[in-house]
Amino acid sequence: MDISAEALKHLEVMANRQQKPEVITVDHSSGAQLSFLVTYDGAGGMDAKDITSSLERFDETPRNRKGIASFETLDSFIDHANRFQNTNSALFATKLSDDISIQCVVDYHDRVNDLDGEEHADAKPRHGQHRGRHDFPLSEEYKKWLAISERNEPLDTREFSYFLEDNIIDVMFLPDFLRPDGKAPETPADQDLLALIQKLEGKPCGPEKLMNLAKGLQVNEDTKIKAFYDRNSGQSKIGFESEHTDAEGNKLDVPNMFLISIPVFNGDQHYRIPVRLRYRPRAGTVVWMMELHRPDIFLEDAFKLACGKAAKETGLPLFYGNPE
Protein backbone atom coordinates (compact mmCIF):
# COMPACT_ATOMS: atom_id res chain seq x y z
CA MET A 1 0.00 0.00 0.00
CA ASP A 2 1.29 3.50 -0.90
CA ILE A 3 0.32 6.16 1.64
CA SER A 4 0.62 9.64 0.17
CA ALA A 5 2.49 12.44 1.95
CA GLU A 6 -0.75 14.38 2.21
CA ALA A 7 -2.44 11.48 4.03
CA LEU A 8 0.49 11.12 6.45
CA LYS A 9 0.39 14.85 7.18
CA HIS A 10 -3.34 14.62 7.82
CA LEU A 11 -2.84 11.72 10.27
CA GLU A 12 -0.15 13.67 12.11
CA VAL A 13 -2.47 16.64 12.55
CA MET A 14 -5.23 14.39 13.87
CA ALA A 15 -2.85 12.75 16.34
CA ASN A 16 -1.90 16.09 17.84
CA ARG A 17 -5.41 17.28 18.61
CA GLN A 18 -8.66 15.77 19.75
CA GLN A 19 -10.97 15.38 16.81
CA LYS A 20 -14.20 13.69 15.83
CA PRO A 21 -14.06 10.49 13.74
CA GLU A 22 -13.11 11.15 10.14
CA VAL A 23 -12.91 9.20 6.89
CA ILE A 24 -9.65 9.45 4.94
CA THR A 25 -8.70 7.90 1.60
CA VAL A 26 -5.39 6.25 0.73
CA ASP A 27 -4.14 5.60 -2.80
CA HIS A 28 -3.23 1.96 -3.44
CA SER A 29 -0.53 0.87 -5.89
CA SER A 30 -3.25 -0.82 -7.99
CA GLY A 31 -4.84 2.57 -8.64
CA ALA A 32 -7.75 1.94 -6.30
CA GLN A 33 -8.57 4.14 -3.35
CA LEU A 34 -8.97 2.66 0.12
CA SER A 35 -11.17 4.29 2.74
CA PHE A 36 -10.42 4.28 6.48
CA LEU A 37 -12.44 5.47 9.45
CA VAL A 38 -10.05 7.12 11.91
CA THR A 39 -11.20 7.53 15.50
CA TYR A 40 -9.63 9.26 18.50
CA ASP A 41 -9.77 7.28 21.74
CA GLY A 42 -9.46 10.16 24.22
CA ALA A 43 -6.06 9.06 25.52
CA GLY A 44 -4.01 10.49 22.73
CA GLY A 45 -4.24 7.39 20.54
CA MET A 46 -5.99 6.71 17.26
CA ASP A 47 -7.52 3.69 15.57
CA ALA A 48 -8.01 3.21 11.81
CA LYS A 49 -10.60 0.77 10.44
CA ASP A 50 -10.75 -0.22 6.78
CA ILE A 51 -14.29 0.54 5.57
CA THR A 52 -13.62 0.18 1.85
CA SER A 53 -15.83 -2.91 1.54
CA SER A 54 -18.62 -1.31 3.57
CA LEU A 55 -18.72 1.70 1.27
CA GLU A 56 -18.48 -0.43 -1.87
CA ARG A 57 -22.18 -1.32 -1.70
CA PHE A 58 -22.97 2.28 -2.62
CA ASP A 59 -20.88 2.07 -5.81
CA GLU A 60 -22.57 1.36 -9.11
CA THR A 61 -20.38 -1.75 -9.59
CA PRO A 62 -18.25 -3.77 -7.14
CA ARG A 63 -14.46 -3.72 -7.40
CA ASN A 64 -14.20 -7.52 -7.85
CA ARG A 65 -16.43 -10.52 -8.45
CA LYS A 66 -16.80 -12.55 -5.25
CA GLY A 67 -18.84 -15.48 -4.03
CA ILE A 68 -19.61 -19.13 -4.79
CA ALA A 69 -22.45 -19.94 -7.19
CA SER A 70 -24.04 -23.37 -6.54
CA PHE A 71 -25.63 -25.34 -9.38
CA GLU A 72 -28.07 -28.24 -9.29
CA THR A 73 -26.93 -29.71 -12.62
CA LEU A 74 -23.57 -30.28 -14.22
CA ASP A 75 -24.72 -28.55 -17.43
CA SER A 76 -25.54 -25.34 -15.54
CA PHE A 77 -22.14 -25.51 -13.83
CA ILE A 78 -20.46 -25.79 -17.24
CA ASP A 79 -22.49 -22.88 -18.67
CA HIS A 80 -21.47 -20.66 -15.75
CA ALA A 81 -17.80 -21.58 -16.14
CA ASN A 82 -17.92 -20.76 -19.85
CA ARG A 83 -19.64 -17.43 -19.12
CA PHE A 84 -16.95 -16.13 -16.76
CA GLN A 85 -13.76 -18.10 -17.40
CA ASN A 86 -10.45 -16.52 -18.39
CA THR A 87 -7.06 -17.89 -19.39
CA ASN A 88 -6.18 -18.80 -15.79
CA SER A 89 -9.47 -20.34 -14.60
CA ALA A 90 -9.25 -23.95 -13.37
CA LEU A 91 -11.45 -26.87 -12.28
CA PHE A 92 -11.02 -28.82 -9.04
CA ALA A 93 -12.84 -32.10 -8.34
CA THR A 94 -13.15 -33.96 -5.04
CA LYS A 95 -14.50 -37.44 -4.28
CA LEU A 96 -14.73 -38.03 -0.55
CA SER A 97 -17.33 -39.93 1.45
CA ASP A 98 -19.04 -36.67 2.40
CA ASP A 99 -18.02 -34.47 -0.51
CA ILE A 100 -18.38 -35.45 -4.17
CA SER A 101 -18.13 -32.18 -6.05
CA ILE A 102 -16.49 -30.11 -8.75
CA GLN A 103 -15.77 -26.40 -8.61
CA CYS A 104 -14.43 -23.76 -10.96
CA VAL A 105 -12.10 -21.09 -9.59
CA VAL A 106 -12.64 -18.30 -12.11
CA ASP A 107 -9.96 -15.94 -10.80
CA TYR A 108 -7.27 -18.56 -10.19
CA HIS A 109 -3.55 -17.68 -10.04
CA ASP A 110 -1.72 -16.83 -13.26
CA ARG A 111 0.12 -19.74 -14.81
CA VAL A 112 3.82 -19.68 -13.86
CA ASN A 113 4.99 -22.49 -16.14
CA ASP A 114 3.57 -23.80 -19.41
CA LEU A 115 3.51 -27.49 -20.23
CA ASP A 116 6.39 -26.92 -22.64
CA GLY A 117 8.51 -25.48 -19.81
CA GLU A 118 8.16 -21.81 -20.71
CA GLU A 119 8.17 -19.63 -17.60
CA HIS A 120 6.05 -16.51 -17.16
CA ALA A 121 8.01 -14.07 -15.02
CA ASP A 122 5.10 -11.62 -14.86
CA ALA A 123 2.62 -14.20 -13.45
CA LYS A 124 0.57 -12.79 -10.60
CA PRO A 125 -1.35 -14.43 -7.75
CA ARG A 126 -5.11 -13.96 -7.70
CA HIS A 127 -7.65 -13.88 -4.92
CA GLY A 128 -9.62 -16.99 -5.99
CA GLN A 129 -12.85 -15.51 -4.62
CA HIS A 130 -15.09 -16.01 -7.67
CA ARG A 131 -16.18 -19.64 -7.95
CA GLY A 132 -18.85 -22.00 -9.21
CA ARG A 133 -19.65 -25.34 -7.56
CA HIS A 134 -21.66 -28.46 -8.32
CA ASP A 135 -22.25 -31.19 -5.73
CA PHE A 136 -22.89 -34.48 -7.50
CA PRO A 137 -26.22 -35.82 -6.14
CA LEU A 138 -26.35 -39.59 -5.71
CA SER A 139 -29.49 -40.97 -7.32
CA GLU A 140 -32.28 -42.27 -5.10
CA GLU A 141 -31.94 -45.68 -6.74
CA TYR A 142 -28.22 -45.88 -5.97
CA LYS A 143 -28.76 -44.81 -2.35
CA LYS A 144 -31.51 -47.40 -1.81
CA TRP A 145 -29.54 -50.33 -3.21
CA LEU A 146 -26.36 -49.23 -1.46
CA ALA A 147 -28.19 -49.04 1.87
CA ILE A 148 -29.63 -52.55 1.48
CA SER A 149 -26.19 -53.82 0.42
CA GLU A 150 -24.44 -52.34 3.46
CA ARG A 151 -27.12 -53.48 5.90
CA ASN A 152 -25.66 -55.52 8.75
CA GLU A 153 -28.73 -57.68 9.38
CA PRO A 154 -30.27 -59.94 6.70
CA LEU A 155 -33.81 -59.33 5.46
CA ASP A 156 -36.64 -61.55 6.59
CA THR A 157 -39.10 -62.76 3.96
CA ARG A 158 -41.48 -59.87 4.55
CA GLU A 159 -38.75 -57.21 4.24
CA PHE A 160 -37.29 -58.95 1.21
CA SER A 161 -40.68 -59.03 -0.48
CA TYR A 162 -41.51 -55.38 0.24
CA PHE A 163 -38.15 -54.13 -0.96
CA LEU A 164 -38.35 -56.02 -4.24
CA GLU A 165 -41.93 -54.90 -4.87
CA ASP A 166 -40.87 -51.27 -4.44
CA ASN A 167 -37.71 -51.55 -6.54
CA ILE A 168 -38.35 -54.35 -9.04
CA ILE A 169 -38.34 -51.77 -11.85
CA ASP A 170 -34.56 -51.50 -11.37
CA VAL A 171 -34.01 -55.23 -11.93
CA MET A 172 -33.00 -56.11 -15.48
CA PHE A 173 -34.44 -58.82 -17.66
CA LEU A 174 -31.60 -61.18 -18.48
CA PRO A 175 -29.73 -60.13 -21.64
CA ASP A 176 -29.77 -62.72 -24.38
CA PHE A 177 -26.10 -63.60 -23.87
CA LEU A 178 -26.81 -64.61 -20.25
CA ARG A 179 -29.57 -67.05 -21.12
CA PRO A 180 -28.69 -70.76 -21.43
CA ASP A 181 -29.51 -70.79 -25.13
CA GLY A 182 -28.51 -67.19 -25.83
CA LYS A 183 -26.08 -65.88 -28.42
CA ALA A 184 -22.55 -64.76 -27.66
CA PRO A 185 -22.15 -61.11 -26.59
CA GLU A 186 -21.35 -58.74 -29.44
CA THR A 187 -20.32 -55.45 -27.83
CA PRO A 188 -17.20 -54.99 -25.65
CA ALA A 189 -19.43 -53.88 -22.74
CA ASP A 190 -21.48 -57.10 -22.99
CA GLN A 191 -18.32 -59.18 -23.23
CA ASP A 192 -16.91 -57.52 -20.11
CA LEU A 193 -20.16 -58.09 -18.20
CA LEU A 194 -20.25 -61.78 -19.16
CA ALA A 195 -16.62 -62.20 -18.14
CA LEU A 196 -17.33 -60.57 -14.77
CA ILE A 197 -20.34 -62.78 -14.06
CA GLN A 198 -18.36 -65.89 -15.00
CA LYS A 199 -15.52 -64.80 -12.73
CA LEU A 200 -18.00 -64.37 -9.88
CA GLU A 201 -19.50 -67.79 -10.68
CA GLY A 202 -22.85 -66.09 -11.00
CA LYS A 203 -26.14 -67.79 -11.82
CA PRO A 204 -28.22 -64.69 -12.56
CA CYS A 205 -31.97 -64.46 -12.84
CA GLY A 206 -34.50 -61.88 -14.00
CA PRO A 207 -37.28 -59.99 -12.18
CA GLU A 208 -39.90 -62.73 -12.59
CA LYS A 209 -37.83 -65.32 -10.73
CA LEU A 210 -37.02 -62.77 -8.01
CA MET A 211 -40.68 -61.99 -7.45
CA ASN A 212 -41.45 -65.69 -7.15
CA LEU A 213 -38.79 -65.97 -4.47
CA ALA A 214 -40.24 -62.95 -2.71
CA LYS A 215 -43.63 -64.68 -2.42
CA GLY A 216 -42.08 -67.29 -0.17
CA LEU A 217 -39.60 -70.13 -0.15
CA GLN A 218 -39.66 -73.24 1.99
CA VAL A 219 -36.24 -74.66 2.71
CA ASN A 220 -35.66 -78.07 4.28
CA GLU A 221 -32.14 -78.59 5.51
CA ASP A 222 -30.69 -82.10 5.67
CA THR A 223 -27.31 -82.34 7.37
CA LYS A 224 -25.20 -85.46 6.85
CA ILE A 225 -22.07 -86.46 8.69
CA LYS A 226 -19.26 -88.05 6.71
CA ALA A 227 -16.14 -89.66 8.14
CA PHE A 228 -12.88 -89.91 6.20
CA TYR A 229 -9.79 -92.01 6.95
CA ASP A 230 -6.41 -91.51 5.28
CA ARG A 231 -4.41 -94.80 5.28
CA ASN A 232 -1.16 -93.05 4.41
CA SER A 233 -1.21 -90.56 7.29
CA GLY A 234 -3.45 -92.46 9.67
CA GLN A 235 -5.56 -89.32 10.18
CA SER A 236 -9.32 -89.34 10.50
CA LYS A 237 -11.57 -86.43 9.49
CA ILE A 238 -15.23 -85.74 10.07
CA GLY A 239 -17.15 -83.46 7.71
CA PHE A 240 -20.67 -82.02 7.70
CA GLU A 241 -22.61 -81.75 4.44
CA SER A 242 -25.87 -79.80 4.20
CA GLU A 243 -28.39 -80.16 1.43
CA HIS A 244 -31.32 -77.79 0.92
CA THR A 245 -34.54 -79.07 -0.59
CA ASP A 246 -37.87 -77.43 -1.35
CA ALA A 247 -41.33 -78.32 -0.09
CA GLU A 248 -41.57 -81.24 -2.55
CA GLY A 249 -38.19 -82.60 -1.52
CA ASN A 250 -36.45 -81.54 -4.71
CA LYS A 251 -32.94 -80.15 -4.55
CA LEU A 252 -33.20 -76.40 -4.14
CA ASP A 253 -31.81 -74.33 -6.99
CA VAL A 254 -31.79 -70.63 -6.03
CA PRO A 255 -30.07 -68.07 -8.28
CA ASN A 256 -27.13 -66.33 -6.60
CA MET A 257 -27.19 -63.11 -8.60
CA PHE A 258 -29.28 -60.62 -10.56
CA LEU A 259 -28.59 -57.39 -12.41
CA ILE A 260 -29.89 -53.91 -11.77
CA SER A 261 -29.75 -50.94 -14.13
CA ILE A 262 -29.55 -47.66 -12.22
CA PRO A 263 -27.82 -44.27 -12.47
CA VAL A 264 -25.14 -43.40 -9.91
CA PHE A 265 -25.89 -39.66 -10.10
CA ASN A 266 -29.28 -38.05 -10.67
CA GLY A 267 -30.09 -37.80 -14.37
CA ASP A 268 -26.90 -39.63 -15.35
CA GLN A 269 -26.40 -42.71 -17.50
CA HIS A 270 -27.46 -46.13 -16.19
CA TYR A 271 -24.97 -48.76 -15.04
CA ARG A 272 -25.55 -52.49 -15.08
CA ILE A 273 -24.52 -53.58 -11.59
CA PRO A 274 -24.41 -57.24 -10.47
CA VAL A 275 -26.12 -57.93 -7.14
CA ARG A 276 -25.20 -61.04 -5.17
CA LEU A 277 -28.19 -62.88 -3.73
CA ARG A 278 -27.76 -65.14 -0.72
CA TYR A 279 -30.21 -66.94 1.55
CA ARG A 280 -29.94 -68.69 4.88
CA PRO A 281 -32.38 -70.96 6.72
CA ARG A 282 -33.22 -69.54 10.15
CA ALA A 283 -35.73 -70.84 12.69
CA GLY A 284 -37.98 -72.50 10.17
CA THR A 285 -37.93 -69.63 7.71
CA VAL A 286 -35.51 -67.97 5.27
CA VAL A 287 -33.54 -64.72 5.52
CA TRP A 288 -32.01 -62.92 2.54
CA MET A 289 -28.91 -60.85 1.79
CA MET A 290 -28.33 -58.67 -1.27
CA GLU A 291 -24.91 -57.18 -1.93
CA LEU A 292 -23.85 -54.88 -4.76
CA HIS A 293 -20.66 -55.97 -6.46
CA ARG A 294 -18.01 -53.27 -5.95
CA PRO A 295 -20.24 -50.17 -6.02
CA ASP A 296 -17.09 -48.05 -5.61
CA ILE A 297 -16.04 -48.97 -9.16
CA PHE A 298 -19.25 -47.61 -10.64
CA LEU A 299 -19.10 -44.47 -8.49
CA GLU A 300 -15.52 -43.82 -9.59
CA ASP A 301 -16.42 -44.30 -13.25
CA ALA A 302 -19.44 -41.96 -13.06
CA PHE A 303 -17.34 -39.34 -11.24
CA LYS A 304 -14.47 -39.46 -13.75
CA LEU A 305 -16.85 -39.31 -16.73
CA ALA A 306 -18.69 -36.28 -15.32
CA CYS A 307 -15.46 -34.44 -14.52
CA GLY A 308 -14.08 -35.30 -17.94
CA LYS A 309 -17.21 -33.84 -19.55
CA ALA A 310 -16.76 -30.59 -17.61
CA ALA A 311 -13.10 -30.34 -18.61
CA LYS A 312 -13.87 -31.05 -22.26
CA GLU A 313 -16.78 -28.62 -22.58
CA THR A 314 -15.01 -25.77 -20.78
CA GLY A 315 -11.48 -26.37 -22.07
CA LEU A 316 -10.16 -25.73 -18.55
CA PRO A 317 -7.46 -27.72 -16.73
CA LEU A 318 -8.83 -30.25 -14.26
CA PHE A 319 -7.19 -30.99 -10.93
CA TYR A 320 -8.35 -33.69 -8.50
CA GLY A 321 -8.28 -32.12 -5.07
CA ASN A 322 -9.08 -28.79 -3.40
CA PRO A 323 -7.74 -25.37 -4.37
CA GLU A 324 -5.70 -23.37 -1.92
C-alpha positions, -999 to 999 in steps of 0.1 A, spaced: 0 0 0 13 35 -9 3 62 16 6 96 2 25 124 19 -8 144 22 -24 115 40 5 111 64 4 148 72 -33 146 78 -28 117 103 -1 137 121 -25 166 125 -52 144 139 -29 127 163 -19 161 178 -54 173 186 -87 158 198 -110 154 168 -142 137 158 -141 105 137 -131 111 101 -129 92 69 -97 95 49 -87 79 16 -54 63 7 -41 56 -28 -32 20 -34 -5 9 -59 -33 -8 -80 -48 26 -86 -78 19 -63 -86 41 -34 -90 27 1 -112 43 27 -104 43 65 -124 55 94 -101 71 119 -112 75 155 -96 93 185 -98 73 217 -95 102 242 -61 91 255 -40 105 227 -42 74 205 -60 67 173 -75 37 156 -80 32 118 -106 8 104 -108 -2 68 -143 5 56 -136 2 19 -158 -29 15 -186 -13 36 -187 17 13 -185 -4 -19 -222 -13 -17 -230 23 -26 -209 21 -58 -226 14 -91 -204 -17 -96 -183 -38 -71 -145 -37 -74 -142 -75 -78 -164 -105 -84 -168 -126 -53 -188 -155 -40 -196 -191 -48 -225 -199 -72 -240 -234 -65 -256 -253 -94 -281 -282 -93 -269 -297 -126 -236 -303 -142 -247 -286 -174 -255 -253 -155 -221 -255 -138 -205 -258 -172 -225 -229 -187 -215 -207 -157 -178 -216 -161 -179 -208 -199 -196 -174 -191 -169 -161 -168 -138 -181 -174 -105 -165 -184 -71 -179 -194 -62 -188 -158 -95 -203 -146 -92 -240 -134 -115 -269 -123 -110 -288 -90 -128 -321 -83 -131 -340 -50 -145 -374 -43 -147 -380 -5 -173 -399 14 -190 -367 24 -180 -345 -5 -184 -354 -42 -181 -322 -61 -165 -301 -87 -158 -264 -86 -144 -238 -110 -121 -211 -96 -126 -183 -121 -100 -159 -108 -73 -186 -102 -36 -177 -100 -17 -168 -133 1 -197 -148 38 -197 -139 50 -225 -161 36 -238 -194 35 -275 -202 64 -269 -226 85 -255 -198 82 -218 -207 82 -196 -176 61 -165 -172 80 -141 -150 51 -116 -149 26 -142 -135 6 -128 -106 -13 -144 -78 -51 -140 -77 -77 -139 -49 -96 -170 -60 -128 -155 -46 -151 -160 -77 -162 -196 -80 -189 -220 -92 -196 -253 -76 -217 -285 -83 -223 -312 -57 -229 -345 -75 -262 -358 -61 -263 -396 -57 -295 -410 -73 -323 -423 -51 -319 -457 -67 -282 -459 -60 -288 -448 -23 -315 -474 -18 -295 -503 -32 -264 -492 -15 -282 -490 19 -296 -526 15 -262 -538 4 -244 -523 35 -271 -535 59 -257 -555 88 -287 -577 94 -303 -599 67 -338 -593 55 -366 -615 66 -391 -628 40 -415 -599 46 -388 -572 42 -373 -590 12 -407 -590 -5 -415 -554 2 -382 -541 -10 -384 -560 -42 -419 -549 -49 -409 -513 -44 -377 -515 -65 -384 -543 -90 -383 -518 -118 -346 -515 -114 -340 -552 -119 -330 -561 -155 -344 -588 -177 -316 -612 -185 -297 -601 -216 -298 -627 -244 -261 -636 -239 -268 -646 -202 -296 -670 -211 -287 -708 -214 -295 -708 -251 -285 -672 -258 -261 -659 -284 -225 -648 -277 -222 -611 -266 -214 -587 -294 -203 -555 -278 -172 -550 -256 -194 -539 -227 -215 -571 -230 -183 -592 -232 -169 -575 -201 -202 -581 -182 -203 -618 -192 -166 -622 -181 -173 -606 -148 -203 -628 -141 -184 -659 -150 -155 -648 -127 -180 -644 -99 -195 -678 -107 -229 -661 -110 -261 -678 -118 -282 -647 -126 -320 -645 -128 -345 -619 -140 -373 -600 -122 -399 -627 -126 -378 -653 -107 -370 -628 -80 -407 -620 -75 -415 -657 -72 -388 -660 -45 -402 -629 -27 -436 -647 -24 -421 -673 -2 -396 -701 -2 -397 -732 20 -362 -747 27 -357 -781 43 -321 -786 55 -307 -821 57 -273 -823 74 -252 -855 68 -221 -865 87 -193 -880 67 -161 -897 81 -129 -899 62 -98 -920 69 -64 -915 53 -44 -948 53 -12 -931 44 -12 -906 73 -34 -925 97 -56 -893 102 -93 -893 105 -116 -864 95 -152 -857 101 -172 -835 77 -207 -820 77 -226 -817 44 -259 -798 42 -284 -802 14 -313 -778 9 -345 -791 -6 -379 -774 -14 -413 -783 -1 -416 -812 -26 -382 -826 -15 -365 -815 -47 -329 -801 -45 -332 -764 -41 -318 -743 -70 -318 -706 -60 -301 -681 -83 -271 -663 -66 -272 -631 -86 -293 -606 -106 -286 -574 -124 -299 -539 -118 -298 -509 -141 -295 -477 -122 -278 -443 -125 -251 -434 -99 -259 -397 -101 -293 -381 -107 -301 -378 -144 -269 -396 -154 -264 -427 -175 -275 -461 -162 -250 -488 -150 -255 -525 -151 -245 -536 -116 -244 -572 -105 -261 -579 -71 -252 -610 -52 -282 -629 -37 -278 -651 -7 -302 -669 16 -299 -687 49 -324 -710 67 -332 -695 101 -357 -708 127 -380 -725 102 -379 -696 77 -355 -680 53 -335 -647 55 -320 -629 25 -289 -609 18 -283 -587 -13 -249 -572 -19 -239 -549 -48 -207 -560 -65 -180 -533 -59 -202 -502 -60 -171 -481 -56 -160 -490 -92 -192 -476 -106 -191 -445 -85 -155 -438 -96 -164 -443 -133 -194 -420 -131 -173 -393 -112 -145 -395 -137 -169 -393 -167 -187 -363 -153 -155 -344 -145 -141 -353 -179 -172 -338 -195 -168 -306 -176 -131 -303 -186 -139 -310 -223 -168 -286 -226 -150 -258 -208 -115 -264 -221 -102 -257 -186 -75 -277 -167 -88 -303 -143 -72 -310 -109 -83 -337 -85 -83 -321 -51 -91 -288 -34 -77 -254 -44 -57 -234 -19 
